[in-house]
Amino acid sequence: MSCPQIQFQNVSRAQFTCLQQAAGQQLNLVISGDNGSASDASGNNTITWNYDEAGSVLTLQAVKTTYLCFLVEQKLKSFVGSCP
């Protein structure tokens, strides 16, 4: 199942770097570069991301998930909010 994209405004480079590091520690995902996709170890959950530094916009999408989309959205919002 694929979930809708979620856009986050006013995301600084420092915040995005924090998110890249936290993704490995908290979500077991390797987020490298400003855009791409990553899957968890099970291969059952995949996210895509695109970070537009000029516009300070981060777009995330769960393109494959075993979870309900509203739970994925809550988790991603909480995750992004964890980086100052």
N, C-alpha and C positions, 0 to 999 in steps of 0.2 A: 504494500500500500504506500502511496506517495502522499505527502502532506503539503499544504500550501507554503509558499515562501514567506519568510518573516524578515522584515527590514528593520534595522536598527540605525537611527540617525545619530550624528555627533559622536562617532566612534573614532577616537584618536589612534595614532600609530601605536602609542604606548599601551592603550587598552587592547588593541588587536594582538600585540605581542604577548600581553598577559594571557589572553584567550588561547593563543597557540600553545603556550606552556601548560596552561590549566587543562586543556583538552587531553593532552597526553596523560596527565596525572589523574584527572577526575573521570574522564569519559573513555580512556584507553583508545583515543583517536589521534593520529598524527596529522596535524594541519600544517602544511608547509606551503609557503608562497601565498600570494594574495587571492588565488582562486584555485579551486580543485574539488576533489571529492575524497572521502575517507570512509572506511568501513570498520566496524568493531571486529574483535577476534572471531566471533561466530559467523560473521558475514551476513547476518540477518538485519543489520541496521547500518544504513549508509546515509551520510549527509553530504551536501554540496555547500560551498561557500564562495562568496565573491566580496572582496574588500576593495572599495573605491576610496583610496586615500584622499584624492582631491575633493571628493564630495562628502567625505567622512561618513560613508554609508557601508554597513555590513549587511549582506543578505545571506540568510541560512535557509536550507530546505532539507527536510528528511525525505529523501527520494525512495528509500526502502526502509520500512520499519515494521516491527511486530507489535508496536504499541499503538494505542489510539492517538490520533493527531493532537487532541487537546492536551494530552499528557506530555507529548513531545514538545509542544509549544511552551507549556509551563516550564519544563526542564531547560529548554534553550534560553528562555527569558531570565530564569534564575541564574543560569550559567553566565550569560552576558553581564548581568547585573553584579556578579561577584568580582568583576575587574573594575577598579576605580578609574 
